[in-house]
Amino acid sequence: QVRLVESGGGLVQAGGSLRLSCAASGDIFRLLTMKWYRQTPGKQRELVATITSGSNTDYVNSVKGRFTISRDNTNNTVYLQMNSLKPEDTAVYYCNTRSPFTEYWGQGTQVTVSS
């Protein structure tokens, strides 16, 4: 099994920065593709960023140039550095990965950006 725990959310003013962390259990972390999603009440969950086991990355267009996903395989952690934050970035952010048997989600961390 894989257990995911997000942290680092909070309240920040527009233009500010936050770094989210996702700590993962298990000894296969380095083999996993990791993703960050976000969700606003009443809206479908949105894929924000992806990082593969080879550290290839991809982002939704709305965050390109502002967000950076990275991973530390020694500490089994994936990060999302968020710069130049906008009010529309306000959401609950979730860490996600998939195994051959199931899909794993963290509990989420709230990010609120004030205007």
C-alpha positions in Angstrom: 0.0 0.0 0.0 0.9 3.7 -0.4 0.0 6.3 2.1 0.1 10.0 1.1 0.1 13.0 3.5 -0.1 16.6 2.2 1.0 19.6 4.0 2.0 23.3 3.4 -1.3 24.9 2.6 -2.5 28.1 4.1 -3.7 31.6 3.5 -1.6 33.9 1.3 -2.1 37.2 -0.6 -2.2 37.4 -4.3 1.3 37.4 -5.8 2.7 35.4 -2.9 4.1 31.9 -2.7 3.5 28.6 -1.0 5.3 25.2 -1.2 3.1 22.1 -0.8 4.6 18.8 0.3 3.4 15.2 -0.1 5.1 12.6 2.0 4.7 9.0 0.7 5.2 5.7 2.5 6.8 2.6 1.0 10.0 1.6 -0.8 8.7 1.9 -4.4 8.2 5.7 -4.4 11.0 6.2 -6.9 9.1 4.1 -9.4 5.9 6.0 -9.2 4.4 8.8 -11.2 3.1 11.4 -8.8 0.4 14.0 -9.5 -1.1 17.1 -7.9 -4.8 17.8 -8.3 -7.0 20.6 -6.9 -10.7 20.9 -6.3 -13.1 23.7 -5.6 -16.6 22.9 -4.1 -19.1 22.2 -6.9 -16.4 21.7 -9.5 -14.6 18.6 -10.9 -11.2 17.8 -9.6 -8.5 19.2 -11.9 -5.1 17.8 -12.7 -2.5 20.5 -12.0 0.9 18.9 -12.3 2.6 15.5 -13.0 6.1 14.2 -12.4 7.3 10.8 -13.6 9.8 8.4 -12.1 12.3 9.9 -14.6 11.4 13.4 -13.4 9.7 14.4 -16.6 7.0 17.1 -15.7 3.8 18.4 -17.1 1.4 21.2 -16.1 -2.0 22.5 -16.8 -1.8 25.6 -18.9 -3.2 27.9 -16.2 -0.2 27.3 -13.9 2.7 27.0 -16.4 5.5 29.4 -15.5 4.2 29.8 -12.0 4.2 26.3 -10.4 7.0 23.8 -10.3 6.6 20.1 -9.3 9.7 18.2 -8.0 10.5 15.1 -6.1 13.0 13.9 -3.5 13.3 10.1 -3.8 15.6 9.9 -0.7 12.8 11.3 1.5 9.9 9.9 -0.5 8.4 13.4 -1.0 6.9 15.3 -3.9 6.6 19.1 -3.8 4.6 21.7 -5.5 6.2 25.2 -5.5 3.5 27.8 -6.2 4.6 31.3 -7.1 2.7 34.4 -8.3 -0.5 33.0 -6.7 -3.9 34.2 -7.9 -7.3 34.1 -6.2 -8.4 31.5 -8.8 -5.8 29.1 -7.4 -7.8 28.8 -4.2 -8.7 25.1 -3.8 -8.0 22.0 -1.8 -4.9 20.4 -3.3 -4.5 16.6 -3.3 -1.5 14.3 -3.9 -2.2 11.3 -6.1 -0.5 8.1 -7.5 -1.6 4.8 -8.9 -0.4 1.2 -8.4 -1.2 -1.8 -10.5 -4.1 -2.5 -8.1 -5.6 0.8 -6.9 -5.4 4.6 -6.8 -4.2 6.5 -3.8 -5.1 10.0 -2.5 -4.0 12.1 0.3 -6.3 13.9 2.6 -5.8 17.3 0.9 -4.5 20.6 2.0 -6.4 23.9 1.7 -4.8 26.8 -0.3 -6.6 30.2 0.0 -5.4 33.2 -2.0 -6.8 36.6 -1.1 -7.1 39.4 -3.5 
